[in-house]
Amino acid sequence: MSRTIGVIGAGAWGTALAQMLASSGEPVLLWARDEGLADEINATRVNGPYLPSARLAETVRATSDLAKLSACDMALLVTPAQHMASVMAQMPAIPRDLILCSKGIEQGTGAMMHEVAHKAAPDSEIAVLSGPTFAHEVAAGLPTAVTLACGGGEEQWQRLAAAVARDTFRPYYTDDLVGAEIGGAVKNVLAIACGVVDGLRLGQNARAAIITRGFAEMLRFGEALGARPETLNGLCGLGDLVLTCSSTSSRNFSLGMALGEGADPAGLMADRRTVAEGAHTAPVLRDLAAQKGVAMPIVDAVARLLEGAEAQEIVRELLARPLRAEGAHA
């Protein structure tokens, strides 16, 4: 029996997921905020502004009418994190299964995405899909493994894994929604830090140090919020961190590189068509960490840099921090 899967958000990642899901021949309905973009995708089979490298399967159909997504059996939410609540509020009805694919923390409330979704759709079962994924590689059918965290436990996992797994797209199960979300949100901020290191030409040693010490910050923050260490040691934490901290294909890494080279933060954010979620996450993550008493000096440094602090001075301050044991919680 054929089913239709909805993908809400026609940026690069949403488009890549739609193409991946359609590779099995199933119909996929892709929502784009811009009616003109939806028409362009249907006419040309290409999302020119966001993922021009991928020619989409004929079973991918785009629409700008959110009401049509309400009839889908399940939906993947791939809107920018800061717009998830407003998009969900526009839907007349919401599918039973929601898979959240956005990585971030809501500004103003400090809410994780699964908390935002549950408030907007209390009758839906929430899952989180996260892991080391570059959109162009997923769309091209290159091998990818992800974490699929299911709030509905193993019953939901059996239902969703069968719906989203493909020959080259392999999900791994956890019921740790908090861990899956923390990994995706924190790694975006750390990727900015690694980009800054590259922009300042500080070398590979420094980048490795940022990844390692940043991962320690991720683990501390996760522990404070109840995430399981094994979740953060997996694809949605360490795996995603390694990928996005090592390549200019990462929007967050590219943003950090430009900042390290001396670009103005406000100008960069105003000019960027695609969203570097880490820039929105950094200040709210810093505040949450302070509330929980969790030391996150790299996250704090990124937040200050985005507020206009000078990159070289921030690096000097990080290097001047007191010497301590590697496993110390500070």
N, C-alpha and C positions, 0 to 999 in steps of 0.2 A: 504494500500500500504506500503510495507516494505521500510525502509530507513536504511542507514548505518551511524552510528555516529563514528567519528574519535576521538581518544584520543592520543595526541602527548606527549609522555613521559611515560616510563614504570618503573618509580620509585614506591615507595609504594603508593603514593597518586594517581598517574595516573592509576595504576593497580586496586586500590580500586574503583575508579570511573568507570573504564571499567566493573568491575564485577557488580557494582550497576546498571549501565545502561542495562547490559545484563540480569538482573533479570526479565525483562518483555518479554524476548524472542527475542528482536531485535538484529540484528548483530552489533557488535562493532569491529572496527579495531584499534588495539593498536600499536603505533609506538615505537620501541626500537632502540636506537642508535646502540647497539651491535647486530650484526646479530646472534651471538651465543645465546644470551639471547632470541631473538625472536624465534629461533628454539626450545630452551628449553621449552618455554611457550607453544608452539604448540604441542610439543611431550608429555609433562608431565601435562599440565593444571595448573602448579604452577610456580610462579615467585620466585624461591628459594632465590636469593640474597636480594630481597627487601620486599617481602610480603609472606613468606613461610606458613603462617597460612591459606591462602585462596586457595581453589581449584576453578579454574575459570570455568565458564560456557562454554559449547561447542560453543556458539555463539560468544565468544571472540576469535579473530584471531590476532596474532601478526605479524608484518612485520618490516623490517629495511629499507624499500623503502618508502621514504617520498612522492614520486610521487603518490603513491596509496592513500594517504590521501587527495590529491587534489580533488578526485572524490566524497568525502563524502558530504552529505548534510550540515553537520555542524561539527565543530571540537572543542574539549576542549584542550586548550594549558596548559600542566602541566609540562613543562620543568623548570629547575631551572631558577629563574628570570634573572640571569646574562647571560644566554644562549638563551633567547627567541629570540632576534634579529637575532642571527646567524642561529638558526634553521629555522626561518621564511624565511630568505634569501635563504635557500636551496630549498624551495618549488616552483615547477614550476607554480602552481596556488594555490589560497587560497580560502577555502569555504566562502560562503556569511556570515554565522554566525560563529563568533569566541567567545568562552567562555573562559576567562582567569582565570586560577585556581592557578597561581603562586603568591606568596606573597613577594613583595620586591620592591626596588627602584634601577634603573640601576646605577651602579657605572660609574663615568666619566661624565655622562650627567645629573644625578639627575632626570631622567624621570620616571614617573609612568608607570606601565606595559601597561595601555590602550594607553598611548602616544606612547610607543614603537611599539605596535601592529598597531596603526593607521598609523604610518609612513611607516611601512612595507607593510600594506594592506589597502590602503586608500579607496578601494571600498567595504570592508567588514564592517558588522555591529558588533560592539564590545559589549560584556557583560562581567561582572565580577562575578564569583562565589566565595563566601567567607563565613566563619563562623566557629563555633566550631566543628571541624571534626578530629577525629583520624582515620587514614586510616584503621586500622584493624577492627574498629567497623563498619565503612561504608561497608567494604567488607563482614562482617558477617551479614549484614542486620539489624543492630540495629538502633533504631529510631534516626534520625538526621534531624535538621532543619538548613537551610542556607539562606543567602542573595543572591539574583540574581539581580544584578544591570544591567539594560539594557540601553545602550546608544541610542537605537532606540525607546525608550519609550514603551508605552503599547502594541503597535502592535508587537514589537519584543518579549516582555514579554509573550504574549499569545502564540506565536510560540515556544519559548524556554521552557516555563514552561511545556507545554504539552510534550515536548521531554525529559526533564530530571526528572520530578517528578515521584516518585515511591511510593509504599505503605509505605515505611519506610524512604523516603527521600523527605522532604518537603521544597520547596523554597518559600521565601517571596520576594515580589517585591520592588524595588526602582529604580529611574532613576539617583541616586547619585553615579556615578562611582568613583569620587574622594573620597567620604566618605568610600565606600566599600574597596578601595585599601589602604587608610591610616590606617584603622583599622587593616587589615591583616599585613601590613608592620611594624607598630609601636609595635603591640603586640609581635612580634617575638623578638624584642630587649628587651622589658620588661620581657619576659619569661626568658631570659638569666639572667637578674638582680635577678629575684626570685630564679633561680637555684643557683646563688652565695650565696644568703641568706641561702639557705638550706646547701650548701657546707660549709659555715662558722658556721653552727649550731646556727644561730641567733634567731631561733624560729618562731612560727606562727604569733605572733604579728607583727614582722618585715615584714614578707611576705605580710600580709594584708595591711600594710602601703605602701609597694612598689606597690602593685596592685592599691590601691586607688590613690596615688599620681602620679603613672604612667598613670592612666586613665586621670587624670587632664592634664598631658602633651599631651596625645593623642588629647584631646578636643581642647587644645590651638593650636596645630599644624593644626588640621583639620579646625578650624575657620580661620586661616591665609591663608589656601589654598582654602577656599570656600566650604568645606564639611558641610553638615547639621548635627547639634548636634543629631537629632533623629536617623540618620544613625549610628553614633558611639555609641549611647546608645542601639543599637540593636545587632543582632546576630554577625555581622561582626566586631563589635568593642568590646563592653563589654562582650558579650558572648564568643567570641574567646579568649579574654584576660583571663577570669576566667579559662577556660579550660587549656590553655597552660601554665599558671603560677602555676599550681597546681599538675602536674603529670610528672613523669619521662618518660611517653610515648611521651612527647614533646621533639623533638631533641634539641630545643633551651634551654629548661629547663635543660636537661641533660648536655649540653655544659656548661651552667653556673654553675651547681653543681660541675663539674670537675674543673672549674676555681677557684671556692671558696675553693676547697680542695687543691689548690696549683699547679695544672697541668699547663704546659707551653702552651700558646695559639697557637703558631705556630705548635707545635707538635700535639695538638688536631685536628687542622684543616687539617693537612696533613694526619692523620690517619683515618678520618671519611669518610666512604663510602657514607652515606646519608648526604644531605646538611642541615646545620643549617643556614637558610637564614638570621637570625638576625645578624650573624657575618658579613655578607656582607653589610647589611642594616645600621648597627649602624654608621659607619663613614660618610656615605653620608647623613643620616638623621640628624646627628649632624651639618653637614655643611649647609644643607638646613634650619634647624631651626635658625642657626646663621644669615643666609642671610635674613630671614624673621623677625628677632628680637624676636623669640619665645624662652622663657626659657625652656629648657628640661634637667635639671640637671641629671636625672637618665639615660637618653639616652647618655649624655656626659660621665657619669661615665662608662657605658658599653663600649663605644668606647675606652676610655683610658685603660680600663682593657684589652681589646683585643690587644692593642698596647704594653702591657707589664707592665702596672702600677700594684702596689701591692694591692690586694683586701682589706686588713684590712685598709690601708691608705685611700682608696677611701671611705670606709664606714665612717671613722672618719670625712672626709671632708663633706660628706653629712649630718652627724649629727650636724656638726658645722655651717651649713648654718644659716643666720639670721632668727630670729623668725618673723612670719608674720601671717596675717589672712589666713584662710584655702583657701579662694577663690581668693587670690591674684595671679596675672598673672606673677609669678616669682618663 
